């Protein structure tokens, strides 16, 4: 196709990824953000926020609680 449109691209130039669709670029950026964030969590530099809400069990509302250290 490049030859028929008079573009001067060689195979090496094309294989090095001169062009990638925007969706692929966004996917790669998001994947990198997720990877970096997980590394920070595993290293203890970042925490994962957790929100505990009421749970309905058989029409009865109960309050969820975090166990005390002695319960663990």
C-alpha positions in Angstrom: 0.0 0.0 0.0 2.9 2.4 0.8 4.4 1.9 -2.6 1.1 2.5 -4.4 0.7 5.8 -2.5 4.4 6.7 -3.0 5.4 6.6 0.6 9.0 5.7 1.3 8.8 3.4 4.3 11.2 0.4 4.7 10.2 -2.7 6.6 12.4 -1.8 9.6 10.8 1.6 9.9 7.3 0.1 9.9 8.1 -2.7 12.4 9.5 -0.3 15.0 6.0 0.9 15.7 5.9 4.3 14.0 2.1 4.3 14.5 -0.1 2.7 17.1 -3.9 3.3 17.4 -4.9 5.7 20.1 -6.8 3.0 21.9 -3.7 0.9 22.2 -1.7 3.9 23.5 -4.4 4.6 26.2 -4.5 0.9 27.1 -0.7 0.9 27.6 -0.8 4.1 29.7 -3.6 2.7 31.9 -1.8 -0.6 32.3 1.3 1.3 33.4 -0.6 3.3 36.0 -2.2 0.1 37.4 1.2 -1.6 37.5 2.9 1.3 39.3 0.1 1.6 41.8 0.2 -2.1 42.6 4.0 -1.9 43.1 3.4 1.0 45.6 0.8 -1.0 47.4 3.1 -4.1 47.7 6.0 -1.9 48.9 3.7 -0.4 51.6 3.9 3.1 50.1 0.2 3.2 49.2 -3.0 1.7 50.7 -6.2 0.5 49.1 -9.1 2.5 50.5 -12.0 0.3 51.8 -15.5 1.6 52.6 -17.6 -0.6 54.8 -21.4 -0.1 54.4 -24.5 -1.6 55.9 -25.5 -5.0 54.6 -29.1 -6.2 54.2 -29.6 -9.8 55.4 -33.1 -11.2 55.0 -34.7 -7.8 55.4 -32.7 -7.1 58.5 -30.0 -4.3 58.3 -26.8 -5.1 60.1 -23.7 -3.0 60.7 -20.5 -4.5 59.4 -17.5 -3.9 61.6 -13.8 -4.5 61.5 -12.6 -7.2 63.9 -10.5 -6.1 66.9 -6.9 -7.2 66.9 -7.8 -9.8 69.5 -10.4 -11.3 67.2 -7.9 -12.0 64.5 
